Amino acid sequence: MKNVLIAGGDRIEPIISKLGQQGVKVISHMDGRKPKIKLKAIPSNVDIVLILTDYINHNLSSVIKKKAQEQAIPILFSKRSWTSISTEMKKTGNA
């Protein structure tokens, strides 16, 4: 089972449910609303970082991307729609 951190979005319960059906566990969610979220570390047991591009600002996206790269964690950029998320997961072999 893959562990995923989702960055961006507010109501992600449907996404969590669908990812669960794919054998993916969402272990953390950063909504990006609070400025101090940039200081939060990516948990060590995260296998994939999923950034929802239509619900996150560019600066926070860059900070998360840099942290993920430092830990050699794959990063997926997707819109919030399930079709887009599923397509990105399949492209990288994570679905």
Phi, psi and omega in degrees: 000133178273141175257130186238141168254128178255129177245125181101161179086155179249300183261090185253010181305316178298324179293316179301317179299312182292322177296322177300322177294337179269002181084024181247135180251125176274115183258346180203151178221127174249111182283337177083009182278330182263133183301328183285356179299335179296336181276345183288136180277155174281127179304146185291339182267014178279131178262330184217141172251124178251115180256120178273101191294334182273003180227031181211145179278160186298320181298311180295321177302317179295320180296314180295319179301315180297316180297319179295319179295323178297330180261006181056043178259129178299144181240133175244133176250128184208156168286171184285344183293144180299323179301314180294316180297313180300317179299315180295320179297319180291323180302324184262002179076022181258012180245000000 
